[in-house]
Amino acid sequence: MAQLPANAGQPQVPIRLAAIDADTGFMRVLSKRIEGLGWELRELSGPVPPEELVPMRLNAVVVDLALLGPRAWDFLEAICGSLPGLGVIVCTGQSSVAQRVRGLRLGADDWVSKPCHPEEVLARVEAVVRRRKRSTARPDTGPLVTGELEIRADRYQVFVGGQALDLTRREFEIVHVLAEADGQVLQREDIYQRVWGYAMAHGDRSVDVFVRKVRQKLESRSPGWIYIHTHFGIGYRFEPEPIDADGGALDGQPPSSATIADAAPAQVKPAPAKFSV
């Protein structure tokens, strides 16, 4: 099998990467490889408030959650929710399925378990940055106004009457993907692939969980409309429909967002780890 050149598939613009990791051996190899790639690396000793990350103009951050202890989940949620354009890769030690699922649902783009080779971590960083550049390279068609919603892809947010719904990055991406389908039914697997960037594992209910969260926020701010419709055994369709005076949709469908398909996944008891769930 022919070997690809070392720089095959590399982004043209150097990547700005921050790493929060106390593993000196890992960081030494990572730093040397990054220097060879011509990237920029910021080594951080601990969690940094999102507002302090903004002036660094980072493309991605690699974080070892075990280093952060009890603050790990709050930090992950904060940077994923506040910096929608930042790629977030968790690179940490032994973890349970429940912990990995929780991290991805909070907005992490990828999760790498240690021990791992820094080369793999950098390849995953490249993949995340490529996906983000493809999404931001789409032509700017301006805000999408539908029902009472104004969907702003440039701000990763949805507005009702000028007020933001405070969606997380993943929640916004769910809305955006569904709205762009122009009334077509999207399968759960297709939604997952477009939002998370890789194939959905069998039995994964992440799409259902996020759709339920989005529905709750939409209903609280725009109670006179139904936006996301469930197609049992298939997926979801985005099509705004006003609710009539009797509380039912004008097409005769019930307005309730509570469906069997949106049931929360069963709780998984995590194995002991260095950071709690």
N, C-alpha and C positions, 0 to 999 in steps of 0.2 A: 504494500500500500504506500503510495507516494506521500511524502511528508509535506504539509503546508508550510509556507514561510512563517516565521515567528510573528510577523505583523499582519498576517492575513486576517481580514475582518475587523481590524482595529478601527475605531472611530477616528476621523480626520482631526478633530479638535481634541487637545489633551483634556483628560478628565480631571476634575477637581474632586478629590476624595478625602473624607475625614474618617479616622478610625478611633474608636473608643475601646481600647484593649490593653490589658496589663501583661500579656504574655510576651515577654521580651524576645524570646527566640522566634516566635511567629512574626512579631512586628519587624524584627531585623531582616528576615527573608522577604517579607511583604514590601518593606521600604526599598530594599535593593532592587527588587523586580519593578517597582513603580518608577524608580529612578531610570531604569533602562527603557521603560515605555515612554518616558517624557511626561508623565502625569505629575500632578501636584498633590502632595499628601500633607494633611494636617493631623498630627497625633494629639489626641485629647485624653487627658487623664481621668475624666469623669463626665457626667451628664452636663450638657450646656443648654441653657434656655433657648427655645426656638428663635427668639429675637436676636440672640447673639450669633446664631448660625447664618442668618440672612446675609450680613455683609461679607461672609466668607465665599458667597456665590458658589456653593457646592453643587456638584451633580449627584453625589451619592454619599451615604455614610454607612460604615460597617460598625456594628456595635455588638459587644459581648454583654448580654443581659446579666450574666452571672456576676459581672463586676459591679453592677448597680444595686444588687440586693433588692430590698423591698420597694425601691423606687423604679424598678425596671419597667413595669407595665405602664405606670403613669408617664414615664419619659417617652416610651414608645408611642403611646397614644397621642401625646402632645406634639411630637415632631411629625407624625403621620397626618394628624389633623390640621396642623398649622402651616405645614410646608408641603402643599400638594405636588409641587414640582420636584421634590427631593426623592431620589431613590433610596430605599432603606433596606439593608441586608443585615439580618441577624446572623452572627457567627459566634456560637457559644457551645458549651460542653454538653454533657448528657442531659437530655430533656425528654419529657413524655409527649405522647401524641397530643394530649390536651393542651400542653404548653405551646407546641408548634402551631396547632390550629388557632389558639387564642392570639398568638402573635400575628399570624397572617390575616386574621379577621380584624385586628386593630389597624391594619394598613401596611404591614411589612410586605415588601415585594418578594423577598426570598428568605429562606432559612437554611443555613449550613451548619451541620453538626461537627464539632471538633472531636477527635483530631482530624484535620483536613490539611490539604496542601494550599498554601497561599495562591498558587497558580489557579486553582479551582475557584477560589474566592474572587479573584480578579476577573475571571471569565464570566462569573455570575454578575459582577458589577457591570461589565461591558454589556451584557444582555439586557439588564435593567435600564441602563442609560439609552441603549438603542431603542427600546420600546417607548421610552418617554420622548425621545426626539421624534419618533414617527408620529406620536400622538400630537405633539405641538407643531409638527410640520404641516398638518392638515390646513387647507384653506380656511381663513377666518370668514365665516358666513354671517357673523354677527349673532346677537342673542336670538334664541328660539323662543317665541311666545306661543304658548299653548294653554288653553283653559285660563286659569288665573296665574299661571306660572311664567316666569321669565328665566330661561335656562342659559347661564353665562359660562361657556366653556373656557373663556379667557380668565375667569376668576374661580373656576371649579366650584361654582355655587348656584343655587336656585333661589329665586326671589319671588315673594308674593306681596304685592302692594309696596314694593320697594324695600321690604324687610327680608333679610337672608334667613334661610331655614337652618343654617348652621349644620350642614351636612358634612360628614367626614369625606375624605378623598374617595374611599371605596363606595360610599353611598352615592356620591355625585356621579361616579363612573357608571354605576348601575342605572341611574336615571338617564344619563346621557346616551348610553348604549341603547336602551329601550326606546327613548324618544327618537333617536336617529333612524330606527327601523321603520318609521312612518306607518305605524299601525299593523305591522307584520308580527306574527307570533315568533318569538325566539326561544329555542330550546335552552334548557338550563346549561347544558354542556357548551353551547355556543356563547351564552352570556359569560360563563366562567372563563372560557378561552380568551374572550375579548378584554375582560376586566383584569384577570389575574395574569394572563400572558402565557399560560400553559394548560395542559389537559386536566380536566376535573377527575379526581379519583372516584372510584365507585363508592356510592353511599355518602359522598360529601354533601352537606346541606347548607353550605355557605351562602349560595345564591338565595335560597329560601329565607335564611336568617336576615340577610341584608335587605331583601325586598320587604320583609315585614317591618323592619326598622324605618325604611323609607316611607312606607305607607302610613305609619303612625305619625311621622312628621308632616307629611302632606295633609293628612286628615285634620291635624290639629290647627293648621294654618289656612287650609282651603277646604272646609267641611262640606261645602256645597257641590263638590266635584269628586268623581271617581277617576283615577288616572291609570292605575296598573291593574290589569285583569289577569286572573289565573286561568290557565288551560291545563286541567288536571292531566298528569302523566306526560306533559309535553314541556311547558314553560310559561312564559309571560308575554303579554302584549300591552303596549302603552297606547292608550287612546282616551283622551279626556271626555268624560260624559257628565253633564249636570245631573244632580239628584232632584227629583220632583218634590212637590210639597208634602207627599206622604212618606218621604224618606227612602224611596226606591229610585234606582237609576231609571232614566227615561226609556232605556231599552228593555226594561223589565227585570234586569239582573239585580240581586241584592247588593247593597253598598258595603256590607261588612267586609273588612280586610282579613278577618279571622277565617282561615281556610285550613283544611287538613294538610294541603301541600306546604303551608307556611309554618307548620308546627316546629318548635325548636328541637334541635337534635338532642339525643340522650346525653346526659352528662357522663363524661369519662373521668374516672378517678385517676389523677396523675401519680406517677411514681415520684419518690423523693428526688429533689433537685436542689441546686444551689440557690435558686430563686423561686419564690412561691408563686402559685397560681391564684 
